[in-house]
Amino acid sequence: MKIEVFAVLKDYFDKEFQLESSAKNITELKQQLVLQNPEAANVLELCRFAVHDEFVNSDFTLNPNDNITIIPPSSGG
């Protein structure tokens, strides 16, 4: 699957990367990403996940060819 991250997540992962994953859903994917980079755990818990540009819940079923976007919370003024 192709993963794209933004903002603070670029401190932990490449902006875009391919991931060979057996994750069945977003929860399992998040766990795999934490194993890959434990320092990102707190940020990943607060992120929204989108598959093919549509926000999804943590139980969303993943496929190997999915394009996943991970968006951390943001603030502004």
Buried (B, 14 or more C-beta within 10 A) or exposed (E): BEBBBEEBBEEBBEEEEEBEBEBEBBBBBBEBBBEEBEEBBEBBEEBEBBBEEEEBEEEBEBEEEBEBBBBBEEEEE
